């Protein structure tokens, strides 16, 4: 497993189980997780509040109303 110590990762995924699996795998590898966030709005809020996000895993489907 790769060593991701000191890496801050934003996880934005609208499918709960997928987001949880990604976050758990990254945490096991040593990363600090921001999120997971399930919507674009929550992702943008997390980005505004987060310090030094270095990597993002993004997979959110946004539907226009």
mmJSON file of the N, C-alpha and C atoms, coordinates in Angstrom:
{"data_MODEL":{"atom_site":{
"group_PDB":["ATOM","ATOM","ATOM","ATOM","ATOM","ATOM","ATOM","ATOM","ATOM","ATOM","ATOM","ATOM","ATOM","ATOM","ATOM","ATOM","ATOM","ATOM","ATOM","ATOM","ATOM","ATOM","ATOM","ATOM","ATOM","ATOM","ATOM","ATOM","ATOM","ATOM","ATOM","ATOM","ATOM","ATOM","ATOM","ATOM","ATOM","ATOM","ATOM","ATOM","ATOM","ATOM","ATOM","ATOM","ATOM","ATOM","ATOM","ATOM","ATOM","ATOM","ATOM","ATOM","ATOM","ATOM","ATOM","ATOM","ATOM","ATOM","ATOM","ATOM","ATOM","ATOM","ATOM","ATOM","ATOM","ATOM","ATOM","ATOM","ATOM","ATOM","ATOM","ATOM","ATOM","ATOM","ATOM","ATOM","ATOM","ATOM","ATOM","ATOM","ATOM","ATOM","ATOM","ATOM","ATOM","ATOM","ATOM","ATOM","ATOM","ATOM","ATOM","ATOM","ATOM","ATOM","ATOM","ATOM","ATOM","ATOM","ATOM","ATOM","ATOM","ATOM","ATOM","ATOM","ATOM","ATOM","ATOM","ATOM","ATOM","ATOM","ATOM","ATOM","ATOM","ATOM","ATOM","ATOM","ATOM","ATOM","ATOM","ATOM","ATOM","ATOM","ATOM","ATOM","ATOM","ATOM","ATOM","ATOM","ATOM","ATOM","ATOM","ATOM","ATOM","ATOM","ATOM","ATOM","ATOM","ATOM","ATOM","ATOM","ATOM","ATOM","ATOM","ATOM","ATOM","ATOM","ATOM","ATOM","ATOM","ATOM","ATOM","ATOM","ATOM","ATOM","ATOM","ATOM","ATOM","ATOM","ATOM","ATOM","ATOM","ATOM","ATOM","ATOM","ATOM","ATOM","ATOM","ATOM","ATOM","ATOM","ATOM","ATOM","ATOM","ATOM","ATOM","ATOM","ATOM","ATOM","ATOM","ATOM","ATOM","ATOM","ATOM","ATOM","ATOM","ATOM","ATOM","ATOM","ATOM","ATOM","ATOM","ATOM","ATOM","ATOM","ATOM"],
"id":[1,2,3,4,5,6,7,8,9,10,11,12,13,14,15,16,17,18,19,20,21,22,23,24,25,26,27,28,29,30,31,32,33,34,35,36,37,38,39,40,41,42,43,44,45,46,47,48,49,50,51,52,53,54,55,56,57,58,59,60,61,62,63,64,65,66,67,68,69,70,71,72,73,74,75,76,77,78,79,80,81,82,83,84,85,86,87,88,89,90,91,92,93,94,95,96,97,98,99,100,101,102,103,104,105,106,107,108,109,110,111,112,113,114,115,116,117,118,119,120,121,122,123,124,125,126,127,128,129,130,131,132,133,134,135,136,137,138,139,140,141,142,143,144,145,146,147,148,149,150,151,152,153,154,155,156,157,158,159,160,161,162,163,164,165,166,167,168,169,170,171,172,173,174,175,176,177,178,179,180,181,182,183,184,185,186,187,188,189,190,191,192,193,194,195],
"type_symbol":["N","C","C","N","C","C","N","C","C","N","C","C","N","C","C","N","C","C","N","C","C","N","C","C","N","C","C","N","C","C","N","C","C","N","C","C","N","C","C","N","C","C","N","C","C","N","C","C","N","C","C","N","C","C","N","C","C","N","C","C","N","C","C","N","C","C","N","C","C","N","C","C","N","C","C","N","C","C","N","C","C","N","C","C","N","C","C","N","C","C","N","C","C","N","C","C","N","C","C","N","C","C","N","C","C","N","C","C","N","C","C","N","C","C","N","C","C","N","C","C","N","C","C","N","C","C","N","C","C","N","C","C","N","C","C","N","C","C","N","C","C","N","C","C","N","C","C","N","C","C","N","C","C","N","C","C","N","C","C","N","C","C","N","C","C","N","C","C","N","C","C","N","C","C","N","C","C","N","C","C","N","C","C","N","C","C","N","C","C","N","C","C","N","C","C"],
"label_atom_id":["N","CA","C","N","CA","C","N","CA","C","N","CA","C","N","CA","C","N","CA","C","N","CA","C","N","CA","C","N","CA","C","N","CA","C","N","CA","C","N","CA","C","N","CA","C","N","CA","C","N","CA","C","N","CA","C","N","CA","C","N","CA","C","N","CA","C","N","CA","C","N","CA","C","N","CA","C","N","CA","C","N","CA","C","N","CA","C","N","CA","C","N","CA","C","N","CA","C","N","CA","C","N","CA","C","N","CA","C","N","CA","C","N","CA","C","N","CA","C","N","CA","C","N","CA","C","N","CA","C","N","CA","C","N","CA","C","N","CA","C","N","CA","C","N","CA","C","N","CA","C","N","CA","C","N","CA","C","N","CA","C","N","CA","C","N","CA","C","N","CA","C","N","CA","C","N","CA","C","N","CA","C","N","CA","C","N","CA","C","N","CA","C","N","CA","C","N","CA","C","N","CA","C","N","CA","C","N","CA","C","N","CA","C","N","CA","C","N","CA","C","N","CA","C","N","CA","C"],
"label_alt_id":[null,null,null,null,null,null,null,null,null,null,null,null,null,null,null,null,null,null,null,null,null,null,null,null,null,null,null,null,null,null,null,null,null,null,null,null,null,null,null,null,null,null,null,null,null,null,null,null,null,null,null,null,null,null,null,null,null,null,null,null,null,null,null,null,null,null,null,null,null,null,null,null,null,null,null,null,null,null,null,null,null,null,null,null,null,null,null,null,null,null,null,null,null,null,null,null,null,null,null,null,null,null,null,null,null,null,null,null,null,null,null,null,null,null,null,null,null,null,null,null,null,null,null,null,null,null,null,null,null,null,null,null,null,null,null,null,null,null,null,null,null,null,null,null,null,null,null,null,null,null,null,null,null,null,null,null,null,null,null,null,null,null,null,null,null,null,null,null,null,null,null,null,null,null,null,null,null,null,null,null,null,null,null,null,null,null,null,null,null,null,null,null,null,null,null],
"label_comp_id":["UNK","UNK","UNK","UNK","UNK","UNK","UNK","UNK","UNK","UNK","UNK","UNK","UNK","UNK","UNK","UNK","UNK","UNK","UNK","UNK","UNK","UNK","UNK","UNK","UNK","UNK","UNK","UNK","UNK","UNK","UNK","UNK","UNK","UNK","UNK","UNK","UNK","UNK","UNK","UNK","UNK","UNK","UNK","UNK","UNK","UNK","UNK","UNK","UNK","UNK","UNK","UNK","UNK","UNK","UNK","UNK","UNK","UNK","UNK","UNK","UNK","UNK","UNK","UNK","UNK","UNK","UNK","UNK","UNK","UNK","UNK","UNK","UNK","UNK","UNK","UNK","UNK","UNK","UNK","UNK","UNK","UNK","UNK","UNK","UNK","UNK","UNK","UNK","UNK","UNK","UNK","UNK","UNK","UNK","UNK","UNK","UNK","UNK","UNK","UNK","UNK","UNK","UNK","UNK","UNK","UNK","UNK","UNK","UNK","UNK","UNK","UNK","UNK","UNK","UNK","UNK","UNK","UNK","UNK","UNK","UNK","UNK","UNK","UNK","UNK","UNK","UNK","UNK","UNK","UNK","UNK","UNK","UNK","UNK","UNK","UNK","UNK","UNK","UNK","UNK","UNK","UNK","UNK","UNK","UNK","UNK","UNK","UNK","UNK","UNK","UNK","UNK","UNK","UNK","UNK","UNK","UNK","UNK","UNK","UNK","UNK","UNK","UNK","UNK","UNK","UNK","UNK","UNK","UNK","UNK","UNK","UNK","UNK","UNK","UNK","UNK","UNK","UNK","UNK","UNK","UNK","UNK","UNK","UNK","UNK","UNK","UNK","UNK","UNK","UNK","UNK","UNK","UNK","UNK","UNK"],
"label_asym_id":["A","A","A","A","A","A","A","A","A","A","A","A","A","A","A","A","A","A","A","A","A","A","A","A","A","A","A","A","A","A","A","A","A","A","A","A","A","A","A","A","A","A","A","A","A","A","A","A","A","A","A","A","A","A","A","A","A","A","A","A","A","A","A","A","A","A","A","A","A","A","A","A","A","A","A","A","A","A","A","A","A","A","A","A","A","A","A","A","A","A","A","A","A","A","A","A","A","A","A","A","A","A","A","A","A","A","A","A","A","A","A","A","A","A","A","A","A","A","A","A","A","A","A","A","A","A","A","A","A","A","A","A","A","A","A","A","A","A","A","A","A","A","A","A","A","A","A","A","A","A","A","A","A","A","A","A","A","A","A","A","A","A","A","A","A","A","A","A","A","A","A","A","A","A","A","A","A","A","A","A","A","A","A","A","A","A","A","A","A","A","A","A","A","A","A"],
"label_entity_id":["1","1","1","1","1","1","1","1","1","1","1","1","1","1","1","1","1","1","1","1","1","1","1","1","1","1","1","1","1","1","1","1","1","1","1","1","1","1","1","1","1","1","1","1","1","1","1","1","1","1","1","1","1","1","1","1","1","1","1","1","1","1","1","1","1","1","1","1","1","1","1","1","1","1","1","1","1","1","1","1","1","1","1","1","1","1","1","1","1","1","1","1","1","1","1","1","1","1","1","1","1","1","1","1","1","1","1","1","1","1","1","1","1","1","1","1","1","1","1","1","1","1","1","1","1","1","1","1","1","1","1","1","1","1","1","1","1","1","1","1","1","1","1","1","1","1","1","1","1","1","1","1","1","1","1","1","1","1","1","1","1","1","1","1","1","1","1","1","1","1","1","1","1","1","1","1","1","1","1","1","1","1","1","1","1","1","1","1","1","1","1","1","1","1","1"],
"label_seq_id":[1,1,1,2,2,2,3,3,3,4,4,4,5,5,5,6,6,6,7,7,7,8,8,8,9,9,9,10,10,10,11,11,11,12,12,12,13,13,13,14,14,14,15,15,15,16,16,16,17,17,17,18,18,18,19,19,19,20,20,20,21,21,21,22,22,22,23,23,23,24,24,24,25,25,25,26,26,26,27,27,27,28,28,28,29,29,29,30,30,30,31,31,31,32,32,32,33,33,33,34,34,34,35,35,35,36,36,36,37,37,37,38,38,38,39,39,39,40,40,40,41,41,41,42,42,42,43,43,43,44,44,44,45,45,45,46,46,46,47,47,47,48,48,48,49,49,49,50,50,50,51,51,51,52,52,52,53,53,53,54,54,54,55,55,55,56,56,56,57,57,57,58,58,58,59,59,59,60,60,60,61,61,61,62,62,62,63,63,63,64,64,64,65,65,65],
"pdbx_PDB_ins_code":[null,null,null,null,null,null,null,null,null,null,null,null,null,null,null,null,null,null,null,null,null,null,null,null,null,null,null,null,null,null,null,null,null,null,null,null,null,null,null,null,null,null,null,null,null,null,null,null,null,null,null,null,null,null,null,null,null,null,null,null,null,null,null,null,null,null,null,null,null,null,null,null,null,null,null,null,null,null,null,null,null,null,null,null,null,null,null,null,null,null,null,null,null,null,null,null,null,null,null,null,null,null,null,null,null,null,null,null,null,null,null,null,null,null,null,null,null,null,null,null,null,null,null,null,null,null,null,null,null,null,null,null,null,null,null,null,null,null,null,null,null,null,null,null,null,null,null,null,null,null,null,null,null,null,null,null,null,null,null,null,null,null,null,null,null,null,null,null,null,null,null,null,null,null,null,null,null,null,null,null,null,null,null,null,null,null,null,null,null,null,null,null,null,null,null],
"Cartn_x":[0.852,0.0,0.9,0.58,1.401,1.326,2.369,2.406,1.956,0.822,0.272,0.326,1.27,1.425,1.59,1.009,1.091,0.271,-0.482,-1.293,-2.724,-3.267,-4.638,-5.505,-6.507,-7.31,-8.775,-9.33,-10.761,-11.453,-12.437,-13.217,-14.628,-15.005,-16.341,-16.988,-17.952,-18.583,-20.026,-20.952,-22.367,-22.919,-22.179,-22.59,-21.927,-22.734,-22.198,-21.179,-21.528,-20.639,-19.331,-19.384,-18.165,-17.299,-17.925,-17.192,-16.542,-17.277,-16.757,-15.573,-15.683,-14.58,-13.337,-13.512,-12.376,-11.718,-12.527,-11.994,-11.253,-11.822,-11.165,-9.835,-9.808,-8.57,-7.49,-7.876,-6.91,-6.419,-7.315,-6.907,-5.94,-6.208,-5.293,-3.911,-3.864,-2.586,-1.923,-2.621,-2.012,-2.484,-3.383,-3.85,-4.816,-4.888,-5.896,-7.05,-8.261,-9.415,-10.218,-10.57,-11.508,-12.798,-13.849,-15.104,-15.32,-15.937,-16.464,-17.667,-17.809,-18.933,-19.773,-21.111,-21.965,-22.54,-22.37,-22.945,-21.915,-22.178,-21.293,-21.268,-22.435,-22.525,-21.676,-21.785,-21.004,-19.516,-19.187,-17.783,-17.171,-17.886,-17.377,-17.237,-18.168,-18.09,-16.855,-16.61,-15.433,-14.144,-14.113,-12.918,-12.655,-13.726,-13.575,-13.044,-13.347,-12.949,-11.68,-11.314,-10.18,-8.859,-7.852,-6.508,-5.638,-5.053,-4.026,-4.475,-5.581,-5.984,-5.013,-4.42,-3.412,-3.93,-4.934,-5.474,-6.98,-7.718,-9.167,-9.584,-10.488,-11.149,-12.57,-12.951,-14.245,-15.095,-16.325,-17.286,-18.691,-19.191,-20.524,-21.304,-22.5,-23.388,-24.302,-24.246,-25.069,-26.189,-27.413,-28.556,-29.073,-29.167,-29.709,-31.209,-31.762,-33.213,-33.895],
"Cartn_y":[-1.181,0.0,1.247,2.252,3.454,4.248,5.014,5.861,7.271,7.675,8.988,9.941,9.703,10.574,12.017,12.929,14.366,14.818,13.934,14.293,14.563,15.73,16.119,15.958,15.073,14.687,15.043,15.797,16.078,14.967,14.321,13.275,13.811,13.972,14.45,13.372,12.683,11.529,11.458,11.356,11.363,9.996,8.936,7.592,7.279,7.122,6.967,5.84,4.648,3.499,3.656,4.239,4.504,5.523,6.606,7.642,7.06,6.229,5.619,4.705,3.897,3.009,3.799,4.844,5.679,6.304,6.891,7.553,6.562,5.379,4.379,3.921,3.684,3.256,4.327,5.58,6.673,6.866,6.744,6.855,5.741,4.527,3.409,3.673,4.387,4.712,5.923,6.547,7.633,9.031,9.176,10.507,11.082,12.391,13.104,13.396,13.001,13.111,14.363,15.105,16.22,15.7,15.634,15.076,13.697,12.832,12.97,13.925,14.571,15.469,14.928,14.932,14.317,15.262,16.569,17.523,18.575,19.243,20.326,21.43,21.784,22.84,22.506,21.289,20.899,20.815,20.401,20.343,21.736,22.697,24.065,24.649,24.325,24.785,24.192,22.911,22.265,22.869,23.156,23.781,25.156,25.909,27.253,27.198,26.112,26.0,25.174,24.392,23.481,24.221,23.697,24.246,23.302,23.819,23.108,21.76,21.755,20.535,20.341,19.161,18.9,18.063,17.226,16.326,16.231,16.051,15.861,14.667,13.877,12.791,13.282,13.553,14.168,13.256,13.034,12.288,12.635,13.786,14.227,14.538,13.991,14.308,15.428,16.53,17.678,17.808,17.873,18.025,19.453,20.102,21.461,21.382,22.367,22.356,23.406],
"Cartn_z":[0.0,0.0,0.0,-0.813,-0.861,0.437,0.698,1.89,1.509,2.02,1.684,2.881,3.802,4.959,4.494,5.241,4.975,3.774,3.147,1.998,2.447,2.085,2.439,1.194,1.284,0.128,0.356,-0.572,-0.563,-1.341,-0.708,-1.371,-1.587,-2.852,-3.22,-4.076,-3.484,-4.142,-3.676,-4.627,-4.264,-3.867,-4.088,-3.669,-2.33,-1.27,0.08,0.198,-0.278,-0.086,-0.857,-2.024,-2.801,-2.061,-1.592,-0.856,0.391,1.105,2.324,2.014,0.973,0.585,0.201,-0.583,-0.991,0.224,1.105,2.301,3.195,3.41,4.258,3.667,2.357,1.707,1.836,1.589,1.685,3.12,4.095,5.503,5.884,5.429,5.715,5.152,4.03,3.398,4.049,5.018,5.771,5.439,4.473,4.071,5.103,5.136,5.911,4.962,5.352,4.469,4.8,3.757,3.855,3.231,3.99,3.499,4.091,3.347,2.007,1.951,0.818,0.585,-0.569,-0.418,-1.432,-2.486,-2.303,-3.256,-3.639,-4.749,-5.185,-4.127,-3.591,-2.585,-1.355,-0.846,0.325,0.001,-1.207,-1.612,-1.635,-2.222,-2.263,-0.857,0.024,1.412,2.094,1.887,2.474,1.944,0.649,0.063,0.654,0.902,1.471,2.899,3.616,5.015,5.217,4.24,4.39,4.23,4.876,4.78,3.964,2.907,2.15,1.577,0.838,0.133,-1.028,-1.108,-2.132,-3.29,-3.011,-4.018,-3.809,-4.906,-4.794,-5.627,-5.059,-5.78,-5.982,-7.238,-7.539,-8.403,-7.954,-8.754,-8.243,-8.64,-8.236,-9.494,-9.566,-10.669,-10.224,-10.939,-10.588,-11.622,-11.121,-12.027,-11.952,-13.094,-13.144,-12.965,-12.235,-12.036,-12.864],
"occupancy":[1.0,1.0,1.0,1.0,1.0,1.0,1.0,1.0,1.0,1.0,1.0,1.0,1.0,1.0,1.0,1.0,1.0,1.0,1.0,1.0,1.0,1.0,1.0,1.0,1.0,1.0,1.0,1.0,1.0,1.0,1.0,1.0,1.0,1.0,1.0,1.0,1.0,1.0,1.0,1.0,1.0,1.0,1.0,1.0,1.0,1.0,1.0,1.0,1.0,1.0,1.0,1.0,1.0,1.0,1.0,1.0,1.0,1.0,1.0,1.0,1.0,1.0,1.0,1.0,1.0,1.0,1.0,1.0,1.0,1.0,1.0,1.0,1.0,1.0,1.0,1.0,1.0,1.0,1.0,1.0,1.0,1.0,1.0,1.0,1.0,1.0,1.0,1.0,1.0,1.0,1.0,1.0,1.0,1.0,1.0,1.0,1.0,1.0,1.0,1.0,1.0,1.0,1.0,1.0,1.0,1.0,1.0,1.0,1.0,1.0,1.0,1.0,1.0,1.0,1.0,1.0,1.0,1.0,1.0,1.0,1.0,1.0,1.0,1.0,1.0,1.0,1.0,1.0,1.0,1.0,1.0,1.0,1.0,1.0,1.0,1.0,1.0,1.0,1.0,1.0,1.0,1.0,1.0,1.0,1.0,1.0,1.0,1.0,1.0,1.0,1.0,1.0,1.0,1.0,1.0,1.0,1.0,1.0,1.0,1.0,1.0,1.0,1.0,1.0,1.0,1.0,1.0,1.0,1.0,1.0,1.0,1.0,1.0,1.0,1.0,1.0,1.0,1.0,1.0,1.0,1.0,1.0,1.0,1.0,1.0,1.0,1.0,1.0,1.0,1.0,1.0,1.0,1.0,1.0,1.0],
"B_iso_or_equiv":[0.0,0.0,0.0,0.0,0.0,0.0,0.0,0.0,0.0,0.0,0.0,0.0,0.0,0.0,0.0,0.0,0.0,0.0,0.0,0.0,0.0,0.0,0.0,0.0,0.0,0.0,0.0,0.0,0.0,0.0,0.0,0.0,0.0,0.0,0.0,0.0,0.0,0.0,0.0,0.0,0.0,0.0,0.0,0.0,0.0,0.0,0.0,0.0,0.0,0.0,0.0,0.0,0.0,0.0,0.0,0.0,0.0,0.0,0.0,0.0,0.0,0.0,0.0,0.0,0.0,0.0,0.0,0.0,0.0,0.0,0.0,0.0,0.0,0.0,0.0,0.0,0.0,0.0,0.0,0.0,0.0,0.0,0.0,0.0,0.0,0.0,0.0,0.0,0.0,0.0,0.0,0.0,0.0,0.0,0.0,0.0,0.0,0.0,0.0,0.0,0.0,0.0,0.0,0.0,0.0,0.0,0.0,0.0,0.0,0.0,0.0,0.0,0.0,0.0,0.0,0.0,0.0,0.0,0.0,0.0,0.0,0.0,0.0,0.0,0.0,0.0,0.0,0.0,0.0,0.0,0.0,0.0,0.0,0.0,0.0,0.0,0.0,0.0,0.0,0.0,0.0,0.0,0.0,0.0,0.0,0.0,0.0,0.0,0.0,0.0,0.0,0.0,0.0,0.0,0.0,0.0,0.0,0.0,0.0,0.0,0.0,0.0,0.0,0.0,0.0,0.0,0.0,0.0,0.0,0.0,0.0,0.0,0.0,0.0,0.0,0.0,0.0,0.0,0.0,0.0,0.0,0.0,0.0,0.0,0.0,0.0,0.0,0.0,0.0,0.0,0.0,0.0,0.0,0.0,0.0],
"pdbx_formal_charge":[null,null,null,null,null,null,null,null,null,null,null,null,null,null,null,null,null,null,null,null,null,null,null,null,null,null,null,null,null,null,null,null,null,null,null,null,null,null,null,null,null,null,null,null,null,null,null,null,null,null,null,null,null,null,null,null,null,null,null,null,null,null,null,null,null,null,null,null,null,null,null,null,null,null,null,null,null,null,null,null,null,null,null,null,null,null,null,null,null,null,null,null,null,null,null,null,null,null,null,null,null,null,null,null,null,null,null,null,null,null,null,null,null,null,null,null,null,null,null,null,null,null,null,null,null,null,null,null,null,null,null,null,null,null,null,null,null,null,null,null,null,null,null,null,null,null,null,null,null,null,null,null,null,null,null,null,null,null,null,null,null,null,null,null,null,null,null,null,null,null,null,null,null,null,null,null,null,null,null,null,null,null,null,null,null,null,null,null,null,null,null,null,null,null,null],
"auth_seq_id":[1,1,1,2,2,2,3,3,3,4,4,4,5,5,5,6,6,6,7,7,7,8,8,8,9,9,9,10,10,10,11,11,11,12,12,12,13,13,13,14,14,14,15,15,15,16,16,16,17,17,17,18,18,18,19,19,19,20,20,20,21,21,21,22,22,22,23,23,23,24,24,24,25,25,25,26,26,26,27,27,27,28,28,28,29,29,29,30,30,30,31,31,31,32,32,32,33,33,33,34,34,34,35,35,35,36,36,36,37,37,37,38,38,38,39,39,39,40,40,40,41,41,41,42,42,42,43,43,43,44,44,44,45,45,45,46,46,46,47,47,47,48,48,48,49,49,49,50,50,50,51,51,51,52,52,52,53,53,53,54,54,54,55,55,55,56,56,56,57,57,57,58,58,58,59,59,59,60,60,60,61,61,61,62,62,62,63,63,63,64,64,64,65,65,65],
"auth_comp_id":["UNK","UNK","UNK","UNK","UNK","UNK","UNK","UNK","UNK","UNK","UNK","UNK","UNK","UNK","UNK","UNK","UNK","UNK","UNK","UNK","UNK","UNK","UNK","UNK","UNK","UNK","UNK","UNK","UNK","UNK","UNK","UNK","UNK","UNK","UNK","UNK","UNK","UNK","UNK","UNK","UNK","UNK","UNK","UNK","UNK","UNK","UNK","UNK","UNK","UNK","UNK","UNK","UNK","UNK","UNK","UNK","UNK","UNK","UNK","UNK","UNK","UNK","UNK","UNK","UNK","UNK","UNK","UNK","UNK","UNK","UNK","UNK","UNK","UNK","UNK","UNK","UNK","UNK","UNK","UNK","UNK","UNK","UNK","UNK","UNK","UNK","UNK","UNK","UNK","UNK","UNK","UNK","UNK","UNK","UNK","UNK","UNK","UNK","UNK","UNK","UNK","UNK","UNK","UNK","UNK","UNK","UNK","UNK","UNK","UNK","UNK","UNK","UNK","UNK","UNK","UNK","UNK","UNK","UNK","UNK","UNK","UNK","UNK","UNK","UNK","UNK","UNK","UNK","UNK","UNK","UNK","UNK","UNK","UNK","UNK","UNK","UNK","UNK","UNK","UNK","UNK","UNK","UNK","UNK","UNK","UNK","UNK","UNK","UNK","UNK","UNK","UNK","UNK","UNK","UNK","UNK","UNK","UNK","UNK","UNK","UNK","UNK","UNK","UNK","UNK","UNK","UNK","UNK","UNK","UNK","UNK","UNK","UNK","UNK","UNK","UNK","UNK","UNK","UNK","UNK","UNK","UNK","UNK","UNK","UNK","UNK","UNK","UNK","UNK","UNK","UNK","UNK","UNK","UNK","UNK"],
"auth_asym_id":["A","A","A","A","A","A","A","A","A","A","A","A","A","A","A","A","A","A","A","A","A","A","A","A","A","A","A","A","A","A","A","A","A","A","A","A","A","A","A","A","A","A","A","A","A","A","A","A","A","A","A","A","A","A","A","A","A","A","A","A","A","A","A","A","A","A","A","A","A","A","A","A","A","A","A","A","A","A","A","A","A","A","A","A","A","A","A","A","A","A","A","A","A","A","A","A","A","A","A","A","A","A","A","A","A","A","A","A","A","A","A","A","A","A","A","A","A","A","A","A","A","A","A","A","A","A","A","A","A","A","A","A","A","A","A","A","A","A","A","A","A","A","A","A","A","A","A","A","A","A","A","A","A","A","A","A","A","A","A","A","A","A","A","A","A","A","A","A","A","A","A","A","A","A","A","A","A","A","A","A","A","A","A","A","A","A","A","A","A","A","A","A","A","A","A"],
"auth_atom_id":["N","CA","C","N","CA","C","N","CA","C","N","CA","C","N","CA","C","N","CA","C","N","CA","C","N","CA","C","N","CA","C","N","CA","C","N","CA","C","N","CA","C","N","CA","C","N","CA","C","N","CA","C","N","CA","C","N","CA","C","N","CA","C","N","CA","C","N","CA","C","N","CA","C","N","CA","C","N","CA","C","N","CA","C","N","CA","C","N","CA","C","N","CA","C","N","CA","C","N","CA","C","N","CA","C","N","CA","C","N","CA","C","N","CA","C","N","CA","C","N","CA","C","N","CA","C","N","CA","C","N","CA","C","N","CA","C","N","CA","C","N","CA","C","N","CA","C","N","CA","C","N","CA","C","N","CA","C","N","CA","C","N","CA","C","N","CA","C","N","CA","C","N","CA","C","N","CA","C","N","CA","C","N","CA","C","N","CA","C","N","CA","C","N","CA","C","N","CA","C","N","CA","C","N","CA","C","N","CA","C","N","CA","C","N","CA","C","N","CA","C","N","CA","C","N","CA","C"],
"pdbx_PDB_model_num":[1,1,1,1,1,1,1,1,1,1,1,1,1,1,1,1,1,1,1,1,1,1,1,1,1,1,1,1,1,1,1,1,1,1,1,1,1,1,1,1,1,1,1,1,1,1,1,1,1,1,1,1,1,1,1,1,1,1,1,1,1,1,1,1,1,1,1,1,1,1,1,1,1,1,1,1,1,1,1,1,1,1,1,1,1,1,1,1,1,1,1,1,1,1,1,1,1,1,1,1,1,1,1,1,1,1,1,1,1,1,1,1,1,1,1,1,1,1,1,1,1,1,1,1,1,1,1,1,1,1,1,1,1,1,1,1,1,1,1,1,1,1,1,1,1,1,1,1,1,1,1,1,1,1,1,1,1,1,1,1,1,1,1,1,1,1,1,1,1,1,1,1,1,1,1,1,1,1,1,1,1,1,1,1,1,1,1,1,1,1,1,1,1,1,1]
}}}
